[in-house]
Amino acid sequence: MERSTCFKIGYVAKTHGLKGEVTIMYTDVANLESVKSVFIEVRNDLVPYFIEHVSSRKDKAFIKFEDVNTLEAATMLKGSSIYLDKSQRPKLKRGEFYDDEVIDFTVEDEDLGLLGAVKEVAQSGPNRLLSLDYLGKEVLIPINGPFILSINKTKKKIIVLLPDGFLDL
């Protein structure tokens, strides 16, 4: 499976019990109870693992994968990242987006015009920030706030209205 067609939902935190179950920490993006398989990163490759059963609690789940039947086999998965195919992501409300969706979107300020393209969506504590290069320096624009006016996924464009002096910091 190509990594570009998947998104990371969490990682295997530890083993659970003696019969091959694992505890995973995951984002609330995925409803694992309806998922039949996931991809686990093994030596830089994404390998499919089929789910026998799962029970979820808040940000963690206890999963039993097919053919992982011993504590030793489960231990081999510890620390591995877990991915889902992007087609399994839930639809978001209008104006919301997944972090990887806006990479390379152009960012325009309503007053200043073109600022640059989104390099990444950075996480700073509970805040998500658009990261872009503007005149040779990195600019971080908060997503949670009044700065973003619109996001057009079709045109791959984000319109912002930054306060006076924001780009001078």
KOLVEXTI-434308 format. One line per 5 residues: number of its first residue (from 1); their letters; for each residue x, y, z of C-alpha. Coordinates in steps of 0.5 Angstrom, whole numbers. Layout:
<nodes>
NUM = a = X,Y,Z | ...
</nodes>
This chain:
<nodes>
1 = merst = 0,0,0 | 3,7,-2 | 3,12,4 | 1,17,0 | -6,14,0
6 = cfkig = -6,13,7 | -7,17,14 | -4,16,21 | -9,14,26 | -5,12,32
11 = yvakt = 0,7,34 | 1,1,38 | 2,3,45 | 3,-4,48 | 1,-11,49
16 = hglkg = -5,-13,52 | -6,-20,55 | -3,-26,53 | -6,-28,47 | -4,-23,42
21 = evtim = -8,-17,43 | -5,-10,43 | -7,-3,46 | -7,2,41 | -7,10,42
26 = ytdva = -11,13,36 | -14,20,34 | -22,20,34 | -22,21,27 | -23,13,26
31 = nlesv = -29,9,28 | -25,3,29 | -31,-2,31 | -33,-1,23 | -26,-2,21
36 = ksvfi = -24,-9,18 | -17,-8,17 | -11,-3,18 | -4,-2,15 | 1,-3,20
41 = evrnd = 8,0,19 | 13,-6,19 | 20,-4,17 | 18,2,13 | 13,-2,9
46 = lvpyf = 5,-1,10 | 3,-8,12 | -5,-10,12 | -7,-13,19 | -14,-16,19
51 = iehvs = -18,-14,26 | -22,-20,29 | -25,-16,35 | -24,-9,38 | -26,-5,44
56 = srkdk = -25,2,44 | -25,7,50 | -24,15,49 | -17,15,45 | -15,8,46
61 = afikf = -17,1,43 | -16,-6,45 | -15,-10,38 | -14,-17,37 | -11,-18,30
66 = edvnt = -12,-25,26 | -5,-29,26 | -3,-25,32 | -4,-30,37 | 2,-30,42
71 = leaat = 5,-25,47 | 11,-25,43 | 8,-23,36 | 4,-18,39 | 11,-15,42
76 = mlkgs = 14,-14,35 | 8,-9,33 | 9,-5,40 | 11,2,37 | 9,1,30
81 = siyld = 5,7,27 | -2,5,25 | -6,7,18 | -12,7,15 | -14,8,7
86 = ksqrp = -16,15,6 | -23,13,3 | -25,11,10 | -24,18,13 | -31,20,15
91 = klkrg = -34,26,12 | -32,33,15 | -37,39,16 | -36,45,11 | -30,49,13
96 = efydd = -26,43,16 | -21,39,13 | -16,34,15 | -8,36,16 | -6,33,10
101 = evidf = -11,35,5 | -9,43,5 | -1,41,4 | 1,46,-2 | -6,50,-2
106 = tvede = -4,57,-4 | -6,62,2 | -8,69,0 | -9,75,5 | -15,79,3
111 = dlgll = -11,85,4 | -4,83,2 | -5,78,-3 | -1,72,-4 | 3,70,2
116 = gavke = 5,63,0 | 3,55,0 | 2,51,6 | 8,47,7 | 5,43,13
121 = vaqsg = 0,43,19 | 4,44,25 | 1,42,32 | 3,47,38 | -1,44,44
126 = pnrll = -8,44,43 | -7,49,37 | -6,47,29 | -2,52,25 | -1,53,18
131 = sldyl = 6,53,16 | 8,57,10 | 14,61,7 | 13,68,6 | 19,72,4
136 = gkevl = 24,67,6 | 21,66,13 | 17,61,16 | 10,64,18 | 5,60,23
141 = iping = -2,62,22 | -7,59,27 | -13,55,25 | -17,56,31 | -19,63,31
146 = pfils = -21,69,27 | -16,69,21 | -18,64,16 | -24,67,12 | -25,61,7
151 = inktk = -22,54,5 | -24,52,-2 | -22,45,-3 | -23,45,-11 | -19,51,-12
156 = kkiiv = -14,49,-7 | -14,56,-4 | -14,59,3 | -17,66,4 | -14,69,11
161 = llpdg = -15,76,14 | -9,77,18 | -8,83,23 | -4,89,22 | 3,87,23
166 = fldl = 2,80,24 | 7,78,18 | 13,83,22 | 13,79,28
</nodes>
